[in-house]
Amino acid sequence: MRIIVALDIIGGKCVRLTRGDFSTKKIYNEDPLEVARQIEESGLEYIHIVDLDGARNKKIENLGIVERIAGLTKLKIDFGGGVRSEDDLKMVFNAGARQVTAGSIAVTDPGLFLSWLSEFGPDRLILGADHKNGKVSTAGWLENSDRDLIDFLSDYKGKGVKYTICTDIERDGMLGGPSADLYHDILSGININLIASGGISSIADIDRVKEAGCEGVIIGKAYYEGRITLEELGNYA
C-alpha cells in the first residue's frame, strides 16, 4: 500500500485545516520544499499537494511550489486544487506532477472530466471523492452536491476511472480514526484503487485501511502533530 504525505498549501505555506474549515488554518512550515525534502530523506516516495487557495478560488494559485518540489526532489507528486481546464491540467503536468486529482469538475461537468480521462489516461487522473454524510462535496468542501458517494464511484469506475481519493470530511484533521468500514463496503462492490484520506492518527489506523483493501493512504495532521514520524512511515512503506 502506498504511503502518501499531504502538503496542503495556503499562501505558499504548508498548513492543515480541520474538516476543511479555513478558519482553523494552522501553519506548520513556511517552506513546503523543506517538508518535501524531509519526506524524501525518510525514504518515502509520494506526496499529495493540495492548493487550498486554488480550490477555494477555483483557479490554480500555487503552481510554483509544484515546480520547485518536482525540480529539487524525486518525489512523485499528485496535485489537486483549482484545476478547471485542459490547459490547467497541462500546466500542472508540465510543472512536474505525476497525477492530478479532479473532484469538483467530475460533479459539475462530467463530460469535461471524461474528456480529460480519455486524453490523459486513467493512470494520470485521480477522481476526487470528498464526501460528507454519504454525499459528494465540491469547491474545496465549501459546496455540497446530491450525488451519492458509492453511486458516484461506481458510475465513474464504469467509465474508466482507475484511482480515487476518498476523503471523509467529518473525519479530516480530527485524528479520530479512518472510515475503514466504508472503504471495505466500497471495495466489496467496486474494483477501484482507493486511496484513504481523513482521520488517520496512528500506524494501527494505517493497518485498518490496508486490511479494508485500500491501494494507498494519505497522512496529514498525524505527521504534522507528531502522532506518526516520517521514520515510522518510511519503515512501514
N, C-alpha and C positions, 0 to 999 in steps of 0.2 A: 504494500500500500504506500502511495506517495505521501510524504510529509511536506506540507506547503505552508510557509510562513507568510502571514499577511502584512503588507505595508500599506496602511491607509493614509492618504495624503490630503492635508488641507493647508493651503498657503505655502506649499513646498516643504512642509514639516511632517514628520511621522507622528500620527495621532491614533487614538482609539475613541470610539463612541460607545455608548450603552444603548442597546435596542435602536440604533440608528438615529438617536436624538442628537442633533448638532449642538444643543445647549450643554451636553455632557462632555464635550470635547476635552481630552487630556493629551497634552503634548509629551511624547516620550523621547524624541530626539529631533534636534533642529536639522539634522542632515541624514536623509534616508539612505544615502550612499554608505555612510558609516555602518548603519544597521545591516545593509546588504552585504558588506564585506565581512561582518561578524558571522552572518548566516553562512556565507561561503566557506569561511575558515572552519566552521564546525563540521563540514563535510556534507551539508545539505545542498540540494540542487535546485529546489523550486521555490518561487515566491509569487504571491498574488498581490499585485499592485492595484489599489482602488483609488481612483481620482475622485474623491468625495466632492470637491468643488465642481468637477465636471458632471457628476451625477446630479447634483442639485441645480446647476445652471444649464444642463442639457447641452454642453459643449466641452470638449477636452480642454483642460486648464493646465495640467502638469506633465505634459509630454516630455519636457526636458529631463525630468527625473528618470523616465524610462531610458532615454538616450544615454545618460550618464552611467546608470547601473549596467545597461547592456554593453556599453563600451569599456567599462572598467572591471567587470566581473564576468564569470562564465555561467552565471545563474540563468535558469530557464524561467522566463517571465510570462505570466498570464496577466493581462491588463483589462480593467473594466472601469467604466465611468465616463459618460458623455459621448459615447460613440453613437453617431446618428446617421452616418452616410458611408458609402463605399470609399469616398476619399478619406474619411476618418480612419477607416479600417486600414487602408494602405499606409497612412501616416504612422499608425501605431506599429504595424509590421515593419515598416522601414526604419522605425526608431529602435527596433531590436526585440520586440515582443514575439514570443513563440506562439502564444494563443491569445485570443480576445474573448472576453465574456460579454455577451449581449443578453440583456434581460428585458428591459423596457420595450425595446423595438419588437421583440418577439411577441409581446402582448398587443402593442398599439398598431404595429404594421407587419403582420405575419408574412405578407408577400415579399417585403423588403428583406426580412430576415432570411427567408428561404432562398432568395436570390444570392445573398452572401454565402449561404451554406453551399449552394451549387458552385459558385465561383471559387471560393477559397478552400472548400472541402471540410469534412467533419472533424478532421484532426486539428484544425486550427481555430474552430469556433466552439465555444462553450456556451450552453444555454444557461443563463442565469435564472434560477427559480427561487427567488426570495419570497417567503410566504409568512402569513400571519393568520392564525385560525383557519388553516386549510385553504386560504385564498392567496393568489399570487399578488405581490406588491410591485410597484414600479417607481421610477423617478427617485432613486436613492432612498426608497422606502417611505417617501412622502405621500405617495398616492396608492390606493388600493383598487384592485380590479375584482370582478366577479368570477374570475377563472379558477376553477377547482384545481388544486396543485397536481393531484395524481392524473386527472384527465389531461391537464396541460403537458405533463411529461410524456404520457402515453401517446398523445397526438404527435408531438414533435419527434419522439423516437420512431414512429411510423413514417415520418417524413425525412429521416436520415440523420437526425442528431445522434451523436456518439457520446458526448460528455455533458454533464450538468453539474453546476454548483448549487446545492440545495441548502439555503440558509433559513433557519428558524429565527425570525426577527425577535420574538419574545425571549429567546434564549441568548441572543447575541450580546456578548460583553457581560453576561451575568455570572459566568463561571459556575453554573448550576447543573452542568451535565448536558450532553447532546441528545438529539431526538433519535436515538438509536432504534427504538421500536418503529417509528415512522419510516426510517430508512429501510428497515427489514421488510416492512409492508410494501413499500415501493418496489424494492428489488425482487420480491417474491413474484411480482407480476409483470415487471418491465425490465428487460435486459439492457441496461444502460450503465455507463461508467459514472457512478455517482460520487461526487466529492462532498463530504460532510462539512458543514460550517455552522458555527454557533454553539456556545455552551461548553466547549472543551475546557477542562480545568486540571486534568491530570493524565498521566500515562494510562491509567485504568480506563479513562474515557476514550482514549485512542483505541485501546483494545476493544471496547464495546462497538465502535463504529466499524472496526475491521471485521469483527465477528458478524456484524449485520450485512457485510458484503460490499462495503464501500471501496471504491478504487483509490480514493485519496481523502485526506482530511486537512482542513485549514486551521492553523494555530494562530491565534491573535493575542488577546489580552492575557491568556495564561502564561505566555512567554514574557510579555512586557511587564507583567506584575510579579514575575519571579516564581510562579507556580511550577513551571517547567523550564529547565535550562536548555540552551542550544546543545550542550554536550549530551544531555539525555535524548534529545530529539535526533541528533546525529547518530548516536548508538542504536536507537530504535530503527532508524531508516536503514 
